[in-house]
Amino acid sequence: MKDTFETVVDKWISKITKIQSSNNYPICPYAKTARYHVYTHEDYMSMQLKAAFFDHKNYDLYICFPTNQFMKLDEAQRMEDDLNRASKDTIVMLDHWKNPGFIDGVNTSNDQYVLFLIQDTKGLIRAREHLKTTTYYDNWTEEYYKKITETGTTISY
C-alpha cells in the first residue's frame, strides 16, 4: 500500500537530506531548510497557474502531486516541458517513479508517486552556481548532470 502524499514527502526529504554519497553531500543540500508547500490532486491548469504565479516571497518550492497518478512517463515529461514554458520565473522538474535519478548509486526519487517540483528560477540557478564551486557534482554522471542542471535554463529572464 502506498503512503499518503505527506508521508512520502517527509520520507523523501529525510532521504535526500542525509549524507549518502562519497563526496559528503546529501542528495539535496537545500531540502532541509526549503520553504515548501505540498499540493495534492493537481490538474494541468492548476499547476500551470502555480508556475505562473509562484509565491517567491514565502516559498522556495511547490511539490505538486497530479490527479492522474497513472500517467505514463512520456506524458509526464511533455507536461513538464509545457509547464516550463508557462513562466520564466519558475523551473518545473518531474519526479516519476518509472524514471528515477541516481547520484553516486543513490536513488533520488520518491519511488511511489508522480510529482512535479515548481521552484523559483533565480534561486535554483543561484544554488546550482554555488554548488558548481564545490565538489557536489563530482560523482554525478554526465547524463544526470545535464538532465538536472539544464532543466529550465533555456527560459529567458
N, C-alpha and C positions, 0 to 999 in steps of 0.2 A: 504494500500500500504506500502511496506517495505521501510525503509530509505536506503540511499546509504551506502556502506560499511564504508566510512569515518565518516558519521554522526553516525552510530551505534557505532563505536569505541569511538568517542567523548562522546556520551551519556553514554556508558558503563563505561568509565574511570571516568566520573563525578560521576556516581552512586557508583562505588566501592571505590572511594576515600573520600566519605562523611562518617562521623561517624554515623553509623546506628545501632550499637549494644549496648547492655547494658554494655559491658566492655570498652567502649570509644575508640574503634579502628575502623578504616574503614575496609571494606572487604579486601582491599589490601593496606597496608600502603606504599608500594613502587611504586604503579602505577603512581602517580602524577609526580614523578621525573624520571621514567624509560625512557631510550632512546630506542625508538622502531621504527620499520618501518612496514607499512601495505602493504601486498602483496595481490592483488585480482586475482581471476581466476587462482588459482594454481592447477596443477595436482600432482599426487603422486610423480612422478620423480623430479619435481622442488622443492617440499617440502623436499624430501629426500636429495637433493643437499644442500638446505638451512640448514638442520640439520647437514650435514657432514662438511660444510664449513662456519659455523657460524662466523660472524664478531664480535668477542669478544671485540675488541678494540673500536668499535664505537656504538655497540648496546647491550642492555640488553635483548631484546625481539624482535622476529618477530611475527607479527599477520598475519596469512595466511588464506584467505578465499578460500576453494577449489572450483574448477569449478563446481563440482557436489553438488549443494546445496540441492538436493533431496535424498542424501544418507541416508540409514537407520542407526539407532543408532549402531547396531552391526557391520555394515560395517565400520563406522567411528571409532569405538573402535578398530577394527582389524588394521586399518590404523595407529591409534595412537600407538599401540603396535609395528607395523613394523617400524614406524619412530623412536621409542625409541631405536630400535636395530641398527639403521643406524649410530649412532655416540655416543661415550662415553662422548663427550664434551657438549652435549645438552640434555635437557629434553623436550619432547613434551607433551602438555596437551590439551585435547579435550574440547571444549565448544560446546555442541549440545543442541539446543533449546528443544529437546524432553527429555532431562535428566539434568535439571537444578540442581545446588547445592544450598544449603541453609545454612547460618550461622546465628544463633540466629533468625531464621524466615525470614531472608532477602535473596531473590533470587540473586544468584551471577552470573547468566547467562546474556548474551546479549539479549536473548529472541527472536531473529529473524533469525539468521544465524548459520550455522555450521562453526566453525573456529578452527584453531589449533594454539596454542601458542608454539613457539620454543624459549627456554631460555637456557642461559649458565648454565651448571650443577653446577659448583663450586659456582657461585654467588647465585643461587637459594638455594642450600643446606646451604650456609653461612647465608642467610636471614632466612631460616627455623630454623636453630640452634639459631640464635639471638632471634627469636620470641618465641622459647621454654622457654627462660629465663624470659618471661613476662607473663601476663595474657591473651595474644592474643587468644590462643586456648581454653580457659576455657569454652566458650559457643558453641563449635563445637560438633556435635555428633561424637561418636567414628567411625562410618562408614564413614562419610565425612572426618574426620581427616586422616584416613588410606588411603582413595581414593586419597587425595591431597598430603599428605606427603610421601607416598610410591611410587608414580609415579616416575619412573626413578631411584629409589635408588638401583635397582638390577644391574645397569650398573656399570661395573668395571672402576676404574680410570686408 
